[in-house]
C-alpha cells in the first residue's frame, strides 16, 4: 500500500522551519522516497511569516501542492483553529505551547517545543531540531537514525551533540504526546 506524507510547517523567519523541511526531505530521500520540498516566506528575513512543505511518497508525486496535510506543525503564535479544516481526515496538528491536552480537539497536540529547547537543551535556537524530533516521534515518517544522518550537514559541527540531544528530547516529547491521548 502506498504511503504519502504531506507535511506543512508554519513559523516565522528565523525559527528554522525551512531547515527542518530540508532535513525531513533529505532523510526521506535517503530512505528511498520520492520527495518535493518547498517554502515561502515574507520579505522579512527574521520575524516574517514562513511556511515550508514536504511531500514524501513511495509513488510518483504528480501534484506537488499540499491541499490536506497529514501533519501540520505551527511554531508561531497564531490561532490553530482555522487550520483544522485543512487537515487530512487522519491528519494531526502540532502546536508549540503547553496547553492542557484535554482542552484541545482530538487531532491537536500541544507540545512545548520552545520550552524544551530553552529549559532542557539550554539553547532556544535548537527549537527547530526539537520540532524535527517531535515530527519523527509522532509519525515514524522517517527513522530516527536517518533523521540524525540528514541533520548533521545542517548544524554546526561544534553544536552536533547539543542538536542530537534536542532531537532526542523532541522524539521523546512526540511519543509521550501520542501516549497521552
N, C-alpha and C positions, 0 to 999 in steps of 0.2 A: 504494500500500500504506500502511496506517495505521501510524503510529509513536506508541507510547505510552511515555512516560518515567515511571518511578516511582522517586523519589529519597528516601532516608531519611538524615538527618544526625543523628548521635548525639554528644553532648558533655556538658559541664557548663555550668551557668548562668554567664554572663559570657564565654564563648568566642565568642559571636556567631553560633552556628549558626541561630538564628531569623532573624537579619538576612540570612544567606546564603540561607535558603529564601525569604524575601520578595523579595530581589533576583532570584533564579532564577525565581520565579513571575512577577514583573513583566516580566522580559525575555521569557519565553515568551509572555506576553500580547501584548507589543509585536510579536512575530513571528507572531501570529495563532493561537496555540494556545488551546485550552480548558484552564483550569488550576484545580486545587484545591490550596490551601496550608493547612497547619495545624501546630500544635505542641502539645506537652505538656511540662510540667516540674514538678519537685517544688516544695514550698512555699518553699525557699530561693531568694533572689534570685541569689546567686552561690555556685557550688560544688555545687549540687544537680544531679541528672540532668536532661538536656534532650534531647528528640527533636523534630525538625522533619521535615515531609513535604511533598513537592511531586509532584503528578501533572500532567503536561502531555501533551495529545493533540490531534491534528488531528480527532478524532472526539469525540462527546459522552462525557462522563465520567458514567456511570450509577452507578458504585460508587466512592465517594471514599475507600476504605481501601486501604492498600498491604499486600498479602499477600507478594509476592515482588518486591522492588525490583530494578530494572536496575542501580542504583547505590546503594551503601551506603558512607557515609563516617563513620569513627569517629575523633573527635578525642580522646576521653578515654582514660585508661589502663585499658582493660578488655580481657579476653580476646576476640579477634575470632572464635575458632573456633566458638562456638555460633551465630554469625550466618551462617556459610557455608551452612547448610542452608536459610536463609530466602531466599537469593538466587534470582532468576530463572535459568533454565538458562544464559543468556548474560550474566548479571549480573557486575558487578565490585565488589569490596570494597576500599576505600582506607583504610589505617590511617596514623595520624600517628606515624611513627617512622622510624628509619633502618635497619631490619632488612635483612639481606642478602636480595635478591630470590630467590636460589637456595634459601633456606631456607623459602620460602613456597609455598603451593599456587598453581596456575596463575592463579586468578581473584583473587588477593590482591596488592595493590600497596602497598608501604611507601614513603611519601614524607615526608620530614622537614619537615612544614609549619611547625611552630613554630620550628624551627631556621632555616628560610628567612626567616621574619618577623623573628626576632631578629638573625641574623647578616648577612643580605643587605639587608633593608629597613632594619634598625636600630630597628624598633619592634615588639615582640612583640604588641601589640594588633592588628596587621594580619594575624594568622594566619587570621582568618575570610576576609579578602579573598584571601589566598594560596590558601585551600581552594576558594574560588569559581573562581579561575583554574585550579586543578588539575582541577576538575569539567569546566569548559569545554574545557580542553586535552585531556582524556582522552575525552570523549564527543562533543563537537561538538553537544551538545543544543541550544545556542543559539550565535549568533555572538559572537565576541569584542567586536565593536562594540556590539551590543545589550546585552551584559552590562555594558559600561562605561557605556552610557547609563542603564541601570536602576540602576547602583550610585551614580551621582552624588548623588541626593537623600538617600542613606542614609549618607553620610560627610560630616564637616565640610568646608566649603569650603577652609579653610586646610590640610587634610590630603589634598586631592584628588590632587595629584601623587604623594604618597607612596603612596596607595592604588592609583593606576594602576601604579606600579612593583611593588607587591605582587601585583597581579593578573597583570601580565606575567610575573613570576617564577613564579607558580603555573601559568600556562599552559605555560610552558617546562618546568617540572618534570613536569607531567602528560603532555605529549607525549614527554618523554625516558623516562618510566616505561614507556610503551607500546612505544617503540622498543627498550627494554632487554630485552624478552621475546621 
